[in-house]
Amino acid sequence: MSCRIERVVGGDDLVAFYISGKFAGEHVDTLRNLLRQEVGALAIDLKSVSLVDREAVQFLALTEYNGTGLRNCPAYVREWVTRERAEMHVERPDLPQA
């Protein structure tokens, strides 16, 4: 199973990246590089994600913390991202509370 990332610009100039398939650590650098090329409001849509691994979830947690919206998260991904964000603050107390 592979990962597909599609870039879509909305009418409000929001750039959304639609991810489908398996989103794993091997795809994190690709998405990170795509996000870095953008200016303005960003979102990641996970409606069509079938599977994630821990590295991908850690990246999503950090990305959300930095202001990128996560849309249509499957329940298990949302719960995992929330736990990862809480752990970020335990391990790095210098981070401001979200």
N, C-alpha and C positions, 0 to 999 in steps of 0.2 A: 504494500500500500504506500502510495506516495503523498506528498504534500503539494498543494497548489495554492499560490498566492496571487490574488487578482486585485489590482488597484482601481478604485472607482472614485470619481470626484462628484460630490453631491451639489445640488443647487445652492447650498449655503457655503460653498467652498470648503466643506469638510472632506478630507481625503480619508477614505476607508479602505482598509485592506481586508479582503474576504479570504479566509483561510479554509481550505477543505482537505479532507483526508487526515492522515496522521501527521501531527505537528510535534516534532521531536527536536532534541538538542542539535542535531545536524542541520536544522533549518533556521535556528536562531540567528546566526550571523547574517543570513540572507535577509531576513525580516528586519534586523537591526539596521543594516545598510540601507534598505529601502526607506525606513522611517527617518533616518538621518538626512536623506535627500529632500525631505519635505519641509515646508514652512507653513505654519498655521495649525488649525485644529485637526487632530488625527483620531482615528478610531480603528480598532481591530474587531472584525466580526467573526465570531467563532461558531456560527449556526451550523455549518457543515463539517465541523471537526469531529472526527470519529474517535480519536485517541490522542492523548498527550503524554509526555514523560515529564519527569521532575525538572529537568533543565529548562524545558519549554515553559513550565508553570512558573518557575522562578523568574524567568525573563518576563513573562506576562505580568507578574506581581510588581516587578520593578518598573516596567513600562507604565502600568496603571498608576503607580505611585508618582511617576514623573508627569502625569497629566494626560496620557493617552487613554481614551475611553475604550472599555471592553464591552462589546455588544453581543447579545444572543449567546451568552456563555451557557453551555450545558451545566446543569446543577452541580455535577461532581467537579467540574473545572472551577466554577465560582467558589465552591467551598474550599478547594485546594489553594486557589489564589489567595483567598482570605486568610487561610492558615499561614501561608508563606509570608504574607505581608506582616502578620503578627510576629512571626519569627524574625523578620528583618529588624524589627524594633527591639527585640530581646538581644539579638546579636550585635546590633549597632544602635545603642541608646542615644547616640548623637544625632540620629535622624529625627526630624520633627514628626510629631504624631499627625497622622492623616485625618 
